[in-house]
C-alpha cells in the first residue's frame, strides 16, 4: 500500500445486513489462507475502488439514484 496517508475519522451507520456482509468478507479472507480484515479496511478499499469509477452524481436526490449511478459507472469500467 505504500506510505501511510494521514487519516480522518468519521462514523458511518450501516444496517445489520451491511455489517454482516463486511464480516463475511473478513471471515472469508481469514479462512481461505489470508488474514482477517477490519470493516474499516474493507470500507477504505471500497472507497479506493469507487474513486476509480466515473460516477455521475449530478442531480442525484436519493441513495437509490446514487446506487444506480455507481452501477452504471461500474458497467462502463468493465
N, CA, C and O atoms as a MOPAC input file, in Angstrom:
PM7 MOZYME 1SCF
protein

 N      0.83200 1    -1.19600 1     0.00000 1
 C      0.00000 1     0.00000 1     0.00000 1
 C      0.86500 1     1.24300 1     0.00000 1
 O      0.38600 1     2.32100 1    -0.35500 1
 N      2.12600 1     1.12400 1     0.38800 1
 C      2.99200 1     2.29100 1     0.33000 1
 C      2.90200 1     3.14900 1     1.56800 1
 O      2.53200 1     2.67800 1     2.64300 1
 N      3.24300 1     4.40700 1     1.40700 1
 C      3.26800 1     5.36300 1     2.50600 1
 C      1.86700 1     5.53700 1     3.09400 1
 O      0.88400 1     5.67300 1     2.36500 1
 N      1.79900 1     5.52900 1     4.40200 1
 C      0.51700 1     5.67200 1     5.08700 1
 C      0.07000 1     7.12400 1     5.03700 1
 O      0.80900 1     8.02900 1     5.42400 1
 N     -1.13800 1     7.33100 1     4.56100 1
 C     -1.69100 1     8.68600 1     4.46400 1
 C     -2.27800 1     9.12600 1     5.79600 1
 O     -2.66100 1     8.30400 1     6.62900 1
 N     -2.34000 1    10.42500 1     5.97700 1
 C     -2.99000 1    10.96800 1     7.16600 1
 C     -4.46100 1    10.57500 1     7.11400 1
 O     -5.09700 1    10.65000 1     6.06200 1
 N     -4.98700 1    10.16000 1     8.24300 1
 C     -6.36600 1     9.67600 1     8.27300 1
 C     -7.29300 1    10.66900 1     8.93700 1
 O     -6.91300 1    11.42100 1     9.83300 1
 N     -8.52200 1    10.64000 1     8.46200 1
 C     -9.59700 1    11.42900 1     9.04200 1
 C    -10.63000 1    10.44300 1     9.57400 1
 O    -10.94400 1     9.46000 1     8.90200 1
 N    -11.15700 1    10.68300 1    10.75200 1
 C    -12.10800 1     9.76100 1    11.35700 1
 C    -13.53000 1    10.21200 1    11.11600 1
 O    -13.85200 1    11.39500 1    11.22900 1
 N    -14.37000 1     9.26000 1    10.78600 1
 C    -15.79000 1     9.54300 1    10.59200 1
 C    -16.59200 1     8.34500 1    11.07700 1
 O    -16.07300 1     7.23000 1    11.13600 1
 N    -17.82900 1     8.56600 1    11.41800 1
 C    -18.71600 1     7.50000 1    11.85500 1
 C    -19.69600 1     7.20100 1    10.73300 1
 O    -20.28900 1     8.11000 1    10.15100 1
 N    -19.85900 1     5.92500 1    10.43600 1
 C    -20.77800 1     5.51000 1     9.38700 1
 C    -21.79900 1     4.56300 1    10.00500 1
 O    -21.43200 1     3.57300 1    10.63700 1
 N    -23.06600 1     4.86700 1     9.82400 1
 C    -24.12700 1     3.99000 1    10.32000 1
 C    -24.56500 1     3.06800 1     9.19200 1
 O    -25.00100 1     3.52600 1     8.13500 1
 N    -24.44400 1     1.76200 1     9.42700 1
 C    -24.88700 1     0.77900 1     8.44100 1
 C    -25.86200 1    -0.17900 1     9.11600 1
 O    -25.85300 1    -0.33700 1    10.33700 1
 N    -26.70900 1    -0.82000 1     8.29700 1
 C    -27.65800 1    -1.75500 1     8.90500 1
 C    -26.98900 1    -3.10600 1     9.16300 1
 O    -25.84600 1    -3.32300 1     8.76400 1
 N    -27.69600 1    -3.99900 1     9.82300 1
 C    -27.12400 1    -5.28100 1    10.22400 1
 C    -26.72100 1    -6.13600 1     9.02500 1
 O    -25.71000 1    -6.83600 1     9.08000 1
 N    -27.49400 1    -6.08900 1     7.95100 1
 C    -27.14900 1    -6.86900 1     6.76300 1
 C    -25.84300 1    -6.37400 1     6.14300 1
 O    -25.02800 1    -7.17200 1     5.68000 1
 N    -25.65100 1    -5.07000 1     6.13600 1
 C    -24.41700 1    -4.49800 1     5.59900 1
 C    -23.23200 1    -4.87400 1     6.47800 1
 O    -22.16100 1    -5.20000 1     5.96700 1
 N    -23.41300 1    -4.83000 1     7.79400 1
 C    -22.34600 1    -5.21700 1     8.71800 1
 C    -22.01800 1    -6.69900 1     8.54400 1
 O    -20.85000 1    -7.08600 1     8.56700 1
 N    -23.04300 1    -7.52200 1     8.37300 1
 C    -22.84900 1    -8.95400 1     8.16500 1
 C    -22.07100 1    -9.20400 1     6.86000 1
 O    -21.20200 1   -10.07400 1     6.81300 1
 N    -22.38000 1    -8.45200 1     5.82500 1
 C    -21.67800 1    -8.55100 1     4.54900 1
 C    -20.18300 1    -8.27200 1     4.74100 1
 O    -19.34100 1    -9.02100 1     4.24700 1
 N    -19.86100 1    -7.19800 1     5.45700 1
 C    -18.46400 1    -6.85500 1     5.71300 1
 C    -17.78500 1    -7.94300 1     6.55300 1
 O    -16.63600 1    -8.30200 1     6.29400 1
 N    -18.49800 1    -8.46300 1     7.55700 1
 C    -17.94700 1    -9.54200 1     8.38100 1
 C    -17.63700 1   -10.77500 1     7.53300 1
 O    -16.61300 1   -11.43000 1     7.72800 1
 N    -18.52900 1   -11.08300 1     6.59500 1
 C    -18.31100 1   -12.25800 1     5.74100 1
 C    -17.07800 1   -12.09600 1     4.85500 1
 O    -16.32800 1   -13.05100 1     4.65700 1
 N    -16.86700 1   -10.90100 1     4.32700 1
 C    -15.65300 1   -10.65900 1     3.53100 1
 C    -14.42700 1   -10.92300 1     4.39700 1
 O    -13.48600 1   -11.59100 1     3.96800 1
 N    -14.44600 1   -10.39700 1     5.60900 1
 C    -13.32500 1   -10.56600 1     6.52800 1
 C    -13.08900 1   -12.03800 1     6.85700 1
 O    -11.95600 1   -12.51900 1     6.80800 1
 N    -14.16500 1   -12.75000 1     7.19400 1
 C    -14.04300 1   -14.16300 1     7.55600 1
 C    -13.57400 1   -14.99600 1     6.37100 1
 O    -12.73700 1   -15.88500 1     6.53100 1
 N    -14.10200 1   -14.71800 1     5.18800 1
 C    -13.68500 1   -15.46900 1     4.00200 1
 C    -12.19800 1   -15.30100 1     3.74000 1
 O    -11.51000 1   -16.26400 1     3.39900 1
 N    -11.70300 1   -14.08700 1     3.89800 1
 C    -10.26900 1   -13.84900 1     3.70700 1
 C     -9.46800 1   -14.67300 1     4.71100 1
 O     -8.48500 1   -15.32300 1     4.35400 1
 N     -9.89300 1   -14.63800 1     5.94600 1
 C     -9.15400 1   -15.31300 1     7.02200 1
 C     -9.17400 1   -16.82900 1     6.87000 1
 O     -8.15500 1   -17.49300 1     7.06200 1
 N    -10.33300 1   -17.36900 1     6.52800 1
 C    -10.46500 1   -18.82700 1     6.49200 1
 C    -10.01300 1   -19.44600 1     5.17700 1
 O    -10.08000 1   -20.66500 1     5.01500 1
 N     -9.55900 1   -18.63400 1     4.24300 1
 C     -9.05800 1   -19.18400 1     2.97800 1
 C     -7.57500 1   -18.87800 1     2.78700 1
 O     -7.07300 1   -18.83800 1     1.66300 1
 N     -6.89500 1   -18.66800 1     3.89300 1
 C     -5.45300 1   -18.50100 1     3.82500 1
 C     -4.95900 1   -17.07700 1     3.94300 1
 O     -3.75400 1   -16.84300 1     4.04400 1
 N     -5.87500 1   -16.11900 1     3.93300 1
 C     -5.47300 1   -14.72200 1     4.09800 1
 C     -5.47500 1   -14.34400 1     5.56500 1
 O     -5.25000 1   -15.18300 1     6.43700 1
 N     -5.72600 1   -13.10100 1     5.82100 1
 C     -5.83400 1   -12.66800 1     7.21300 1
 C     -7.14400 1   -11.92800 1     7.39900 1
 O     -7.74200 1   -11.45400 1     6.43300 1
 N     -7.58600 1   -11.82900 1     8.63700 1
 C     -8.83000 1   -11.13900 1     8.94900 1
 C     -8.67500 1    -9.66300 1     8.60500 1
 O     -7.68000 1    -9.03400 1     8.96400 1
 N     -9.65500 1    -9.12100 1     7.91600 1
 C     -9.64600 1    -7.70200 1     7.55500 1
 C    -10.65900 1    -6.95400 1     8.41000 1
 O    -11.75200 1    -7.45600 1     8.66900 1
 N    -10.30100 1    -5.77300 1     8.84200 1
 C    -11.24500 1    -4.97700 1     9.62600 1
 C    -12.30800 1    -4.37700 1     8.70100 1
 O    -12.08200 1    -4.19900 1     7.50400 1
 N    -13.45200 1    -4.07400 1     9.27400 1
 C    -14.50400 1    -3.40600 1     8.49400 1
 C    -13.97700 1    -2.08900 1     7.93800 1
 O    -14.31100 1    -1.70200 1     6.81800 1
 N    -13.15700 1    -1.40800 1     8.71900 1
 C    -12.59000 1    -0.13600 1     8.27800 1
 C    -11.70200 1    -0.33400 1     7.05700 1
 O    -11.76400 1     0.45800 1     6.11700 1
 N    -10.87700 1    -1.37800 1     7.05600 1
 C    -10.00600 1    -1.65100 1     5.91000 1
 C    -10.82900 1    -1.97300 1     4.67200 1
 O    -10.49200 1    -1.54500 1     3.56800 1
 N    -11.90200 1    -2.72400 1     4.85400 1
 C    -12.77000 1    -3.06000 1     3.72400 1
 C    -13.43100 1    -1.80400 1     3.17400 1
 O    -13.49400 1    -1.61800 1     1.95900 1
 N    -13.92300 1    -0.94200 1     4.05400 1
 C    -14.56900 1     0.30000 1     3.61400 1
 C    -13.57100 1     1.20700 1     2.88800 1
 O    -13.91500 1     1.80600 1     1.87000 1
 N    -12.34500 1     1.31400 1     3.39800 1
 C    -11.32300 1     2.12600 1     2.71000 1
 C    -11.06000 1     1.58800 1     1.31300 1
 O    -10.91500 1     2.35400 1     0.36000 1
 N    -10.99900 1     0.26400 1     1.19500 1
 C    -10.77300 1    -0.35300 1    -0.10700 1
 C    -11.93900 1    -0.07600 1    -1.05400 1
 O    -11.72100 1     0.22900 1    -2.22600 1
 N    -13.16400 1    -0.18000 1    -0.56100 1
 C    -14.33400 1     0.13100 1    -1.38900 1
 C    -14.29000 1     1.57700 1    -1.88700 1
 O    -14.64800 1     1.85100 1    -3.03300 1
 N    -13.85800 1     2.48600 1    -1.04100 1
 C    -13.75900 1     3.89300 1    -1.43500 1
 C    -12.67400 1     4.07000 1    -2.49300 1
 O    -12.87100 1     4.80800 1    -3.45800 1
 N    -11.51900 1     3.39600 1    -2.32600 1
 C    -10.45700 1     3.48300 1    -3.33700 1
 C    -10.94400 1     2.98300 1    -4.69400 1
 O    -10.64700 1     3.58500 1    -5.72600 1
 N    -11.69100 1     1.88400 1    -4.69000 1
 C    -12.24200 1     1.35200 1    -5.94100 1
 C    -13.24500 1     2.33600 1    -6.52800 1
 O    -13.21500 1     2.61000 1    -7.72700 1
 N    -14.13100 1     2.86700 1    -5.69400 1
 C    -15.14900 1     3.81000 1    -6.16900 1
 C    -14.51900 1     5.06300 1    -6.77200 1
 O    -15.06800 1     5.64200 1    -7.70900 1
 N    -13.38200 1     5.48000 1    -6.24600 1
 C    -12.70500 1     6.67800 1    -6.76800 1
 C    -12.23600 1     6.48200 1    -8.20300 1
 O    -12.07500 1     7.45900 1    -8.93500 1
 N    -12.01500 1     5.24600 1    -8.61700 1
 C    -11.55400 1     4.97100 1    -9.98000 1
 C    -12.69700 1     4.99700 1   -10.99400 1
 O    -12.45900 1     5.03500 1   -12.20100 1
 N    -13.92400 1     4.97600 1   -10.51000 1
 C    -15.08400 1     4.98200 1   -11.39200 1
 C    -15.47900 1     6.41500 1   -11.72400 1
 O    -15.24800 1     7.33100 1   -10.93500 1
 N    -16.05900 1     6.59700 1   -12.86600 1
 C    -16.54000 1     7.92000 1   -13.26400 1
 C    -18.02400 1     8.02100 1   -12.90900 1
 O    -18.89500 1     7.91300 1   -13.77200 1
 N    -18.28700 1     8.23100 1   -11.61900 1
 C    -19.66200 1     8.26400 1   -11.12700 1
 C    -20.26600 1     9.63700 1   -11.38800 1
 O    -19.70400 1    10.66500 1   -11.01200 1
 N    -21.41700 1     9.62900 1   -12.03800 1
 C    -22.12600 1    10.87400 1   -12.31400 1
 C    -23.16900 1    11.08600 1   -11.22200 1
 O    -24.21400 1    10.43500 1   -11.21900 1
 N    -22.88400 1    11.99100 1   -10.30300 1
 C    -23.80600 1    12.26800 1    -9.20500 1
 C    -24.62400 1    13.52900 1    -9.44700 1
 O    -25.29100 1    14.02500 1    -8.54000 1
 N    -24.57200 1    14.04900 1   -10.67600 1
 C    -25.36200 1    15.23800 1   -10.99600 1
 C    -26.85200 1    14.95000 1   -10.82300 1
 O    -27.37400 1    13.96200 1   -11.33800 1
 N    -27.50500 1    15.81300 1   -10.10600 1
 C    -28.94500 1    15.76900 1    -9.87400 1
 C    -29.42000 1    14.52200 1    -9.12300 1
 O    -30.61000 1    14.20900 1    -9.14200 1
 N    -28.51000 1    13.81700 1    -8.46700 1
 C    -28.89700 1    12.66700 1    -7.65500 1
 C    -29.58200 1    13.17800 1    -6.39900 1
 O    -29.07900 1    14.07000 1    -5.71500 1
 N    -30.74900 1    12.59100 1    -6.10600 1
 C    -31.52500 1    13.06300 1    -4.96400 1
 C    -31.80100 1    11.97400 1    -3.92600 1
 O    -32.44700 1    12.23100 1    -2.91100 1
 N    -31.31300 1    10.76400 1    -4.18100 1
 C    -31.58300 1     9.68100 1    -3.23500 1
 C    -30.44800 1     8.65500 1    -3.27300 1
 O    -29.64100 1     8.61800 1    -4.20200 1
 N    -30.41900 1     7.84500 1    -2.24800 1
 C    -29.43900 1     6.76700 1    -2.18800 1
 C    -29.63300 1     5.80400 1    -3.35200 1
 O    -28.66000 1     5.31900 1    -3.92900 1
 N    -30.87300 1     5.53100 1    -3.69300 1
 C    -31.17700 1     4.61300 1    -4.79400 1
 C    -30.64800 1     5.15800 1    -6.12200 1
 O    -30.08400 1     4.40800 1    -6.91800 1
 N    -30.82600 1     6.44800 1    -6.36300 1
 C    -30.29300 1     7.05400 1    -7.58600 1
 C    -28.76400 1     6.98600 1    -7.59700 1
 O    -28.15400 1     6.72400 1    -8.63400 1
 N    -28.15600 1     7.22300 1    -6.44200 1
 C    -26.69900 1     7.16200 1    -6.34600 1
 C    -26.20100 1     5.73900 1    -6.62200 1
 O    -25.19800 1     5.54500 1    -7.30900 1
 N    -26.91100 1     4.75700 1    -6.08200 1
 C    -26.55000 1     3.36200 1    -6.34100 1
 C    -26.58900 1     3.07100 1    -7.84000 1
 O    -25.69000 1     2.41900 1    -8.37100 1
 N    -27.62900 1     3.55300 1    -8.52300 1
 C    -27.74200 1     3.34500 1    -9.96800 1
 C    -26.58700 1     4.02300 1   -10.70800 1
 O    -26.07800 1     3.47700 1   -11.68700 1
 N    -26.17500 1     5.19400 1   -10.25600 1
 C    -25.04300 1     5.89000 1   -10.86700 1
 C    -23.75200 1     5.10000 1   -10.69100 1
 O    -22.94800 1     5.00500 1   -11.61800 1
 N    -23.55300 1     4.53500 1    -9.50400 1
 C    -22.37100 1     3.71300 1    -9.26100 1
 C    -22.38400 1     2.46700 1   -10.13800 1
 O    -21.36500 1     2.10900 1   -10.73000 1
 N    -23.53400 1     1.80800 1   -10.22000 1
 C    -23.62500 1     0.59700 1   -11.03300 1
 C    -23.39300 1     0.89900 1   -12.51400 1
 O    -22.74300 1     0.12200 1   -13.21400 1
 N    -23.92300 1     2.02000 1   -12.98800 1
 C    -23.70200 1     2.41000 1   -14.37900 1
 C    -22.22300 1     2.67800 1   -14.62800 1
 O    -21.68300 1     2.27300 1   -15.65700 1
 N    -21.56900 1     3.35600 1   -13.69500 1
 C    -20.13500 1     3.63400 1   -13.82900 1
 C    -19.32800 1     2.34400 1   -13.80800 1
 O    -18.34700 1     2.20800 1   -14.54000 1
 N    -19.73300 1     1.41400 1   -12.98400 1
 C    -19.05500 1     0.12700 1   -12.90300 1
 C    -19.18000 1    -0.63300 1   -14.21800 1
 O    -18.21300 1    -1.23000 1   -14.69000 1
 N    -20.37200 1    -0.60900 1   -14.80600 1
 C    -20.58000 1    -1.29800 1   -16.08500 1
 C    -19.70800 1    -0.69300 1   -17.17500 1
 O    -19.16900 1    -1.41900 1   -18.01100 1
 N    -19.56300 1     0.63300 1   -17.17600 1
 C    -18.69700 1     1.29300 1   -18.17100 1
 C    -17.23000 1     0.93100 1   -17.93500 1
 O    -16.45100 1     0.82300 1   -18.88300 1
 N    -16.86100 1     0.74500 1   -16.67400 1
 C    -15.46100 1     0.46100 1   -16.32700 1
 C    -15.04500 1    -0.92200 1   -16.79700 1
 O    -13.89900 1    -1.13600 1   -17.19100 1
 N    -15.98900 1    -1.86400 1   -16.75200 1
 C    -15.66300 1    -3.25200 1   -17.14300 1
 C    -15.24600 1    -3.25800 1   -18.55500 1
 O    -14.92500 1    -4.31500 1   -19.09900 1

